[in-house]
Amino acid sequence: MNWIWTGAVLMGLGGFLAATDRRYRVRVRREEDLPDDDTDTAARPSTAATG
């Protein structure tokens, strides 16, 4: 029974370590750096349904 709890604790620590990986924060930062203005709407396809 102790091995089951040890395995659960190790998996939890591994998940926490993976969640704190720097590569995830870099990806979020890149998405935040994208411009929010709609100056290039002609280049983007419209998501609105046309009737």
CHARMM internal coordinates of N, CA and C (Angstrom, degrees):
IC EDIT
DIST 1 N 1 CA 1.4483
DIST 1 CA 1 C 1.5294
ANGL 1 N 1 CA 1 C 111.15
DIST 1 C 2 N 1.3180
ANGL 1 CA 1 C 2 N 117.30
DIHE 1 N 1 CA 1 C 2 N -33.89
DIST 2 N 2 CA 1.4628
ANGL 1 C 2 N 2 CA 120.38
DIHE 1 CA 1 C 2 N 2 CA 178.76
DIST 2 CA 2 C 1.5241
ANGL 2 N 2 CA 2 C 111.40
DIHE 1 C 2 N 2 CA 2 C -63.25
DIST 2 C 3 N 1.3344
ANGL 2 CA 2 C 3 N 117.97
DIHE 2 N 2 CA 2 C 3 N -32.82
DIST 3 N 3 CA 1.4649
ANGL 2 C 3 N 3 CA 120.71
DIHE 2 CA 2 C 3 N 3 CA 179.79
DIST 3 CA 3 C 1.5271
ANGL 3 N 3 CA 3 C 111.30
DIHE 2 C 3 N 3 CA 3 C -66.96
DIST 3 C 4 N 1.3263
ANGL 3 CA 3 C 4 N 116.89
DIHE 3 N 3 CA 3 C 4 N -33.39
DIST 4 N 4 CA 1.4681
ANGL 3 C 4 N 4 CA 120.10
DIHE 3 CA 3 C 4 N 4 CA 178.73
DIST 4 CA 4 C 1.5230
ANGL 4 N 4 CA 4 C 109.80
DIHE 3 C 4 N 4 CA 4 C -65.26
DIST 4 C 5 N 1.3379
ANGL 4 CA 4 C 5 N 117.54
DIHE 4 N 4 CA 4 C 5 N -45.91
DIST 5 N 5 CA 1.4597
ANGL 4 C 5 N 5 CA 120.91
DIHE 4 CA 4 C 5 N 5 CA 179.17
DIST 5 CA 5 C 1.5238
ANGL 5 N 5 CA 5 C 111.24
DIHE 4 C 5 N 5 CA 5 C -66.97
DIST 5 C 6 N 1.3288
ANGL 5 CA 5 C 6 N 116.83
DIHE 5 N 5 CA 5 C 6 N -38.19
DIST 6 N 6 CA 1.4681
ANGL 5 C 6 N 6 CA 119.98
DIHE 5 CA 5 C 6 N 6 CA 177.91
DIST 6 CA 6 C 1.5264
ANGL 6 N 6 CA 6 C 110.39
DIHE 5 C 6 N 6 CA 6 C -62.70
DIST 6 C 7 N 1.3276
ANGL 6 CA 6 C 7 N 116.70
DIHE 6 N 6 CA 6 C 7 N -42.33
DIST 7 N 7 CA 1.4571
ANGL 6 C 7 N 7 CA 120.67
DIHE 6 CA 6 C 7 N 7 CA 177.96
DIST 7 CA 7 C 1.5210
ANGL 7 N 7 CA 7 C 111.98
DIHE 6 C 7 N 7 CA 7 C -63.89
DIST 7 C 8 N 1.3220
ANGL 7 CA 7 C 8 N 116.56
DIHE 7 N 7 CA 7 C 8 N -40.39
DIST 8 N 8 CA 1.4682
ANGL 7 C 8 N 8 CA 120.15
DIHE 7 CA 7 C 8 N 8 CA 179.22
DIST 8 CA 8 C 1.5258
ANGL 8 N 8 CA 8 C 110.82
DIHE 7 C 8 N 8 CA 8 C -65.01
DIST 8 C 9 N 1.3205
ANGL 8 CA 8 C 9 N 116.98
DIHE 8 N 8 CA 8 C 9 N -41.10
DIST 9 N 9 CA 1.4663
ANGL 8 C 9 N 9 CA 120.28
DIHE 8 CA 8 C 9 N 9 CA 178.89
DIST 9 CA 9 C 1.5183
ANGL 9 N 9 CA 9 C 110.12
DIHE 8 C 9 N 9 CA 9 C -66.13
DIST 9 C 10 N 1.3271
ANGL 9 CA 9 C 10 N 117.79
DIHE 9 N 9 CA 9 C 10 N -41.93
DIST 10 N 10 CA 1.4652
ANGL 9 C 10 N 10 CA 120.41
DIHE 9 CA 9 C 10 N 10 CA 179.04
DIST 10 CA 10 C 1.5271
ANGL 10 N 10 CA 10 C 111.54
DIHE 9 C 10 N 10 CA 10 C -64.50
DIST 10 C 11 N 1.3229
ANGL 10 CA 10 C 11 N 117.33
DIHE 10 N 10 CA 10 C 11 N -39.20
DIST 11 N 11 CA 1.4728
ANGL 10 C 11 N 11 CA 119.59
DIHE 10 CA 10 C 11 N 11 CA 177.52
DIST 11 CA 11 C 1.5217
ANGL 11 N 11 CA 11 C 111.19
DIHE 10 C 11 N 11 CA 11 C -66.45
DIST 11 C 12 N 1.3218
ANGL 11 CA 11 C 12 N 116.68
DIHE 11 N 11 CA 11 C 12 N -37.95
DIST 12 N 12 CA 1.4598
ANGL 11 C 12 N 12 CA 119.92
DIHE 11 CA 11 C 12 N 12 CA 177.23
DIST 12 CA 12 C 1.5174
ANGL 12 N 12 CA 12 C 111.69
DIHE 11 C 12 N 12 CA 12 C -64.61
DIST 12 C 13 N 1.3257
ANGL 12 CA 12 C 13 N 116.65
DIHE 12 N 12 CA 12 C 13 N -43.22
DIST 13 N 13 CA 1.4685
ANGL 12 C 13 N 13 CA 120.07
DIHE 12 CA 12 C 13 N 13 CA 177.37
DIST 13 CA 13 C 1.5308
ANGL 13 N 13 CA 13 C 111.32
DIHE 12 C 13 N 13 CA 13 C -63.96
DIST 13 C 14 N 1.3228
ANGL 13 CA 13 C 14 N 116.34
DIHE 13 N 13 CA 13 C 14 N -39.24
DIST 14 N 14 CA 1.4628
ANGL 13 C 14 N 14 CA 119.69
DIHE 13 CA 13 C 14 N 14 CA 177.66
DIST 14 CA 14 C 1.5170
ANGL 14 N 14 CA 14 C 112.34
DIHE 13 C 14 N 14 CA 14 C -64.61
DIST 14 C 15 N 1.3283
ANGL 14 CA 14 C 15 N 116.56
DIHE 14 N 14 CA 14 C 15 N -39.89
DIST 15 N 15 CA 1.4634
ANGL 14 C 15 N 15 CA 120.20
DIHE 14 CA 14 C 15 N 15 CA 177.12
DIST 15 CA 15 C 1.5099
ANGL 15 N 15 CA 15 C 112.02
DIHE 14 C 15 N 15 CA 15 C -65.53
DIST 15 C 16 N 1.3261
ANGL 15 CA 15 C 16 N 116.92
DIHE 15 N 15 CA 15 C 16 N -40.24
DIST 16 N 16 CA 1.4588
ANGL 15 C 16 N 16 CA 120.70
DIHE 15 CA 15 C 16 N 16 CA 177.36
DIST 16 CA 16 C 1.5204
ANGL 16 N 16 CA 16 C 110.58
DIHE 15 C 16 N 16 CA 16 C -65.14
DIST 16 C 17 N 1.3174
ANGL 16 CA 16 C 17 N 116.81
DIHE 16 N 16 CA 16 C 17 N -42.10
DIST 17 N 17 CA 1.4608
ANGL 16 C 17 N 17 CA 120.44
DIHE 16 CA 16 C 17 N 17 CA 178.80
DIST 17 CA 17 C 1.5251
ANGL 17 N 17 CA 17 C 111.16
DIHE 16 C 17 N 17 CA 17 C -63.90
DIST 17 C 18 N 1.3181
ANGL 17 CA 17 C 18 N 117.14
DIHE 17 N 17 CA 17 C 18 N -40.53
DIST 18 N 18 CA 1.4613
ANGL 17 C 18 N 18 CA 120.58
DIHE 17 CA 17 C 18 N 18 CA 178.56
DIST 18 CA 18 C 1.5319
ANGL 18 N 18 CA 18 C 111.10
DIHE 17 C 18 N 18 CA 18 C -67.11
DIST 18 C 19 N 1.3192
ANGL 18 CA 18 C 19 N 117.43
DIHE 18 N 18 CA 18 C 19 N -36.82
DIST 19 N 19 CA 1.4626
ANGL 18 C 19 N 19 CA 121.00
DIHE 18 CA 18 C 19 N 19 CA -178.61
DIST 19 CA 19 C 1.5232
ANGL 19 N 19 CA 19 C 111.79
DIHE 18 C 19 N 19 CA 19 C -70.18
DIST 19 C 20 N 1.3200
ANGL 19 CA 19 C 20 N 117.76
DIHE 19 N 19 CA 19 C 20 N -25.20
DIST 20 N 20 CA 1.4585
ANGL 19 C 20 N 20 CA 120.43
DIHE 19 CA 19 C 20 N 20 CA -179.68
DIST 20 CA 20 C 1.5221
ANGL 20 N 20 CA 20 C 111.83
DIHE 19 C 20 N 20 CA 20 C -93.17
DIST 20 C 21 N 1.3257
ANGL 20 CA 20 C 21 N 117.11
DIHE 20 N 20 CA 20 C 21 N 12.46
DIST 21 N 21 CA 1.4625
ANGL 20 C 21 N 21 CA 120.94
DIHE 20 CA 20 C 21 N 21 CA -179.40
DIST 21 CA 21 C 1.5227
ANGL 21 N 21 CA 21 C 110.40
DIHE 20 C 21 N 21 CA 21 C -65.50
DIST 21 C 22 N 1.2995
ANGL 21 CA 21 C 22 N 117.14
DIHE 21 N 21 CA 21 C 22 N 136.86
DIST 22 N 22 CA 1.4634
ANGL 21 C 22 N 22 CA 122.88
DIHE 21 CA 21 C 22 N 22 CA -176.29
DIST 22 CA 22 C 1.5288
ANGL 22 N 22 CA 22 C 112.04
DIHE 21 C 22 N 22 CA 22 C -64.14
DIST 22 C 23 N 1.3083
ANGL 22 CA 22 C 23 N 117.91
DIHE 22 N 22 CA 22 C 23 N -29.87
DIST 23 N 23 CA 1.4647
ANGL 22 C 23 N 23 CA 120.27
DIHE 22 CA 22 C 23 N 23 CA -177.80
DIST 23 CA 23 C 1.5194
ANGL 23 N 23 CA 23 C 112.19
DIHE 22 C 23 N 23 CA 23 C -62.07
DIST 23 C 24 N 1.3330
ANGL 23 CA 23 C 24 N 118.33
DIHE 23 N 23 CA 23 C 24 N -31.34
DIST 24 N 24 CA 1.4567
ANGL 23 C 24 N 24 CA 120.25
DIHE 23 CA 23 C 24 N 24 CA 177.68
DIST 24 CA 24 C 1.5230
ANGL 24 N 24 CA 24 C 111.32
DIHE 23 C 24 N 24 CA 24 C -68.94
DIST 24 C 25 N 1.3178
ANGL 24 CA 24 C 25 N 117.46
DIHE 24 N 24 CA 24 C 25 N -39.62
DIST 25 N 25 CA 1.4643
ANGL 24 C 25 N 25 CA 120.53
DIHE 24 CA 24 C 25 N 25 CA 179.16
DIST 25 CA 25 C 1.5177
ANGL 25 N 25 CA 25 C 111.29
DIHE 24 C 25 N 25 CA 25 C -68.10
DIST 25 C 26 N 1.3174
ANGL 25 CA 25 C 26 N 118.87
DIHE 25 N 25 CA 25 C 26 N -34.91
DIST 26 N 26 CA 1.4645
ANGL 25 C 26 N 26 CA 121.87
DIHE 25 CA 25 C 26 N 26 CA 178.63
DIST 26 CA 26 C 1.5207
ANGL 26 N 26 CA 26 C 109.70
DIHE 25 C 26 N 26 CA 26 C -64.37
DIST 26 C 27 N 1.3185
ANGL 26 CA 26 C 27 N 118.24
DIHE 26 N 26 CA 26 C 27 N -40.57
DIST 27 N 27 CA 1.4594
ANGL 26 C 27 N 27 CA 121.50
DIHE 26 CA 26 C 27 N 27 CA -179.92
DIST 27 CA 27 C 1.5234
ANGL 27 N 27 CA 27 C 110.55
DIHE 26 C 27 N 27 CA 27 C -64.95
DIST 27 C 28 N 1.3059
ANGL 27 CA 27 C 28 N 118.29
DIHE 27 N 27 CA 27 C 28 N -41.36
DIST 28 N 28 CA 1.4591
ANGL 27 C 28 N 28 CA 121.61
DIHE 27 CA 27 C 28 N 28 CA 179.20
DIST 28 CA 28 C 1.5127
ANGL 28 N 28 CA 28 C 109.88
DIHE 27 C 28 N 28 CA 28 C -65.26
DIST 28 C 29 N 1.3198
ANGL 28 CA 28 C 29 N 117.64
DIHE 28 N 28 CA 28 C 29 N -41.10
DIST 29 N 29 CA 1.4538
ANGL 28 C 29 N 29 CA 121.20
DIHE 28 CA 28 C 29 N 29 CA 179.63
DIST 29 CA 29 C 1.5246
ANGL 29 N 29 CA 29 C 110.81
DIHE 28 C 29 N 29 CA 29 C -62.61
DIST 29 C 30 N 1.3138
ANGL 29 CA 29 C 30 N 118.34
DIHE 29 N 29 CA 29 C 30 N -38.93
DIST 30 N 30 CA 1.4653
ANGL 29 C 30 N 30 CA 121.02
DIHE 29 CA 29 C 30 N 30 CA 179.45
DIST 30 CA 30 C 1.5207
ANGL 30 N 30 CA 30 C 111.01
DIHE 29 C 30 N 30 CA 30 C -64.52
DIST 30 C 31 N 1.3250
ANGL 30 CA 30 C 31 N 117.77
DIHE 30 N 30 CA 30 C 31 N -39.92
DIST 31 N 31 CA 1.4588
ANGL 30 C 31 N 31 CA 120.24
DIHE 30 CA 30 C 31 N 31 CA 178.33
DIST 31 CA 31 C 1.5199
ANGL 31 N 31 CA 31 C 111.25
DIHE 30 C 31 N 31 CA 31 C -66.45
DIST 31 C 32 N 1.3267
ANGL 31 CA 31 C 32 N 118.04
DIHE 31 N 31 CA 31 C 32 N -33.72
DIST 32 N 32 CA 1.4559
ANGL 31 C 32 N 32 CA 121.08
DIHE 31 CA 31 C 32 N 32 CA 178.64
DIST 32 CA 32 C 1.5226
ANGL 32 N 32 CA 32 C 111.59
DIHE 31 C 32 N 32 CA 32 C -71.68
DIST 32 C 33 N 1.3213
ANGL 32 CA 32 C 33 N 117.94
DIHE 32 N 32 CA 32 C 33 N -25.94
DIST 33 N 33 CA 1.4540
ANGL 32 C 33 N 33 CA 121.37
DIHE 32 CA 32 C 33 N 33 CA -179.06
DIST 33 CA 33 C 1.5270
ANGL 33 N 33 CA 33 C 112.90
DIHE 32 C 33 N 33 CA 33 C -77.46
DIST 33 C 34 N 1.3192
ANGL 33 CA 33 C 34 N 118.29
DIHE 33 N 33 CA 33 C 34 N -9.56
DIST 34 N 34 CA 1.4554
ANGL 33 C 34 N 34 CA 120.22
DIHE 33 CA 33 C 34 N 34 CA 179.93
DIST 34 CA 34 C 1.5212
ANGL 34 N 34 CA 34 C 109.71
DIHE 33 C 34 N 34 CA 34 C -67.42
DIST 34 C 35 N 1.3333
ANGL 34 CA 34 C 35 N 117.89
DIHE 34 N 34 CA 34 C 35 N 143.26
DIST 35 N 35 CA 1.4743
ANGL 34 C 35 N 35 CA 119.77
DIHE 34 CA 34 C 35 N 35 CA -180.00
DIST 35 CA 35 C 1.5219
ANGL 35 N 35 CA 35 C 110.49
DIHE 34 C 35 N 35 CA 35 C -68.88
DIST 35 C 36 N 1.3189
ANGL 35 CA 35 C 36 N 115.35
DIHE 35 N 35 CA 35 C 36 N 143.29
DIST 36 N 36 CA 1.4581
ANGL 35 C 36 N 36 CA 120.86
DIHE 35 CA 35 C 36 N 36 CA -179.40
DIST 36 CA 36 C 1.5289
ANGL 36 N 36 CA 36 C 112.45
DIHE 35 C 36 N 36 CA 36 C -95.31
DIST 36 C 37 N 1.3327
ANGL 36 CA 36 C 37 N 117.27
DIHE 36 N 36 CA 36 C 37 N -8.16
DIST 37 N 37 CA 1.4684
ANGL 36 C 37 N 37 CA 118.57
DIHE 36 CA 36 C 37 N 37 CA -177.52
DIST 37 CA 37 C 1.5242
ANGL 37 N 37 CA 37 C 109.90
DIHE 36 C 37 N 37 CA 37 C -74.69
DIST 37 C 38 N 1.3114
ANGL 37 CA 37 C 38 N 116.04
DIHE 37 N 37 CA 37 C 38 N 158.03
DIST 38 N 38 CA 1.4613
ANGL 37 C 38 N 38 CA 121.90
DIHE 37 CA 37 C 38 N 38 CA -177.96
DIST 38 CA 38 C 1.5277
ANGL 38 N 38 CA 38 C 111.31
DIHE 37 C 38 N 38 CA 38 C -104.45
DIST 38 C 39 N 1.3232
ANGL 38 CA 38 C 39 N 117.68
DIHE 38 N 38 CA 38 C 39 N 42.21
DIST 39 N 39 CA 1.4595
ANGL 38 C 39 N 39 CA 120.26
DIHE 38 CA 38 C 39 N 39 CA -177.96
DIST 39 CA 39 C 1.5152
ANGL 39 N 39 CA 39 C 112.07
DIHE 38 C 39 N 39 CA 39 C -75.12
DIST 39 C 40 N 1.3289
ANGL 39 CA 39 C 40 N 117.63
DIHE 39 N 39 CA 39 C 40 N -22.60
DIST 40 N 40 CA 1.4610
ANGL 39 C 40 N 40 CA 119.30
DIHE 39 CA 39 C 40 N 40 CA -178.61
DIST 40 CA 40 C 1.5326
ANGL 40 N 40 CA 40 C 110.75
DIHE 39 C 40 N 40 CA 40 C -111.56
DIST 40 C 41 N 1.3166
ANGL 40 CA 40 C 41 N 116.90
DIHE 40 N 40 CA 40 C 41 N 44.94
DIST 41 N 41 CA 1.4582
ANGL 40 C 41 N 41 CA 120.10
DIHE 40 CA 40 C 41 N 41 CA -178.56
DIST 41 CA 41 C 1.5185
ANGL 41 N 41 CA 41 C 111.76
DIHE 40 C 41 N 41 CA 41 C -70.20
DIST 41 C 42 N 1.3247
ANGL 41 CA 41 C 42 N 118.21
DIHE 41 N 41 CA 41 C 42 N -24.43
DIST 42 N 42 CA 1.4632
ANGL 41 C 42 N 42 CA 120.03
DIHE 41 CA 41 C 42 N 42 CA 179.36
DIST 42 CA 42 C 1.5320
ANGL 42 N 42 CA 42 C 110.94
DIHE 41 C 42 N 42 CA 42 C -68.58
DIST 42 C 43 N 1.3138
ANGL 42 CA 42 C 43 N 116.80
DIHE 42 N 42 CA 42 C 43 N -27.28
DIST 43 N 43 CA 1.4657
ANGL 42 C 43 N 43 CA 119.96
DIHE 42 CA 42 C 43 N 43 CA -178.86
DIST 43 CA 43 C 1.5133
ANGL 43 N 43 CA 43 C 111.49
DIHE 42 C 43 N 43 CA 43 C -81.69
DIST 43 C 44 N 1.3322
ANGL 43 CA 43 C 44 N 117.13
DIHE 43 N 43 CA 43 C 44 N -21.10
DIST 44 N 44 CA 1.4594
ANGL 43 C 44 N 44 CA 120.86
DIHE 43 CA 43 C 44 N 44 CA -177.63
DIST 44 CA 44 C 1.5143
ANGL 44 N 44 CA 44 C 110.73
DIHE 43 C 44 N 44 CA 44 C -95.40
DIST 44 C 45 N 1.3188
ANGL 44 CA 44 C 45 N 118.17
DIHE 44 N 44 CA 44 C 45 N 139.99
DIST 45 N 45 CA 1.4778
ANGL 44 C 45 N 45 CA 118.79
DIHE 44 CA 44 C 45 N 45 CA 175.16
DIST 45 CA 45 C 1.5180
ANGL 45 N 45 CA 45 C 110.32
DIHE 44 C 45 N 45 CA 45 C -71.01
DIST 45 C 46 N 1.2874
ANGL 45 CA 45 C 46 N 115.87
DIHE 45 N 45 CA 45 C 46 N 146.74
DIST 46 N 46 CA 1.4514
ANGL 45 C 46 N 46 CA 120.99
DIHE 45 CA 45 C 46 N 46 CA -178.58
DIST 46 CA 46 C 1.5192
ANGL 46 N 46 CA 46 C 109.75
DIHE 45 C 46 N 46 CA 46 C -77.11
DIST 46 C 47 N 1.3308
ANGL 46 CA 46 C 47 N 116.16
DIHE 46 N 46 CA 46 C 47 N 138.99
DIST 47 N 47 CA 1.4694
ANGL 46 C 47 N 47 CA 120.47
DIHE 46 CA 46 C 47 N 47 CA 178.86
DIST 47 CA 47 C 1.5198
ANGL 47 N 47 CA 47 C 111.01
DIHE 46 C 47 N 47 CA 47 C -95.39
DIST 47 C 48 N 1.3255
ANGL 47 CA 47 C 48 N 117.29
DIHE 47 N 47 CA 47 C 48 N -8.25
DIST 48 N 48 CA 1.4569
ANGL 47 C 48 N 48 CA 120.49
DIHE 47 CA 47 C 48 N 48 CA -179.40
DIST 48 CA 48 C 1.5418
ANGL 48 N 48 CA 48 C 109.41
DIHE 47 C 48 N 48 CA 48 C -78.68
DIST 48 C 49 N 1.3022
ANGL 48 CA 48 C 49 N 115.44
DIHE 48 N 48 CA 48 C 49 N 142.56
DIST 49 N 49 CA 1.4515
ANGL 48 C 49 N 49 CA 119.76
DIHE 48 CA 48 C 49 N 49 CA 178.92
DIST 49 CA 49 C 1.5319
ANGL 49 N 49 CA 49 C 109.74
DIHE 48 C 49 N 49 CA 49 C -76.90
DIST 49 C 50 N 1.3018
ANGL 49 CA 49 C 50 N 115.24
DIHE 49 N 49 CA 49 C 50 N 132.37
DIST 50 N 50 CA 1.4727
ANGL 49 C 50 N 50 CA 119.51
DIHE 49 CA 49 C 50 N 50 CA 178.90
DIST 50 CA 50 C 1.5166
ANGL 50 N 50 CA 50 C 108.89
DIHE 49 C 50 N 50 CA 50 C -97.68
DIST 50 C 51 N 1.3167
ANGL 50 CA 50 C 51 N 116.28
DIHE 50 N 50 CA 50 C 51 N 137.87
DIST 51 N 51 CA 1.4481
ANGL 50 C 51 N 51 CA 120.35
DIHE 50 CA 50 C 51 N 51 CA -172.91
DIST 51 CA 51 C 1.4325
ANGL 51 N 51 CA 51 C 112.36
DIHE 50 C 51 N 51 CA 51 C -100.28
END
COOR INIT
IC SEED 1 N 1 CA 1 C
IC BUILD
